[in-house]
């Protein structure tokens, strides 16, 4: 595992903790920093990280707090309460 991947994992944990505490602005900064590290080092973000963040506003999504999660016809539908963006992906 490269240094960039380790830092992305660490930022993922920090974003999760900040969102749990209700500090969504701080979690948004952690998500933006992790995405920037991934871009500069040409490594992808983990699937769990991608699916727990909003692509439009970079906030870490917490179901029931700032995101609505539904399962419909074999898909998971996640809607961000902050910006209203919707993500759909197949149910695994």
Buried (B, 14 or more C-beta within 10 A) or exposed (E): EEEBBEBBBEBBEBBBBBBEEEBBEBBBBBBBBBBEBBEEBEBEBBEEBBBBBBEEBBBBBBEEEBBEEEEEEEEBBBBBBBEEBEBEEEEE
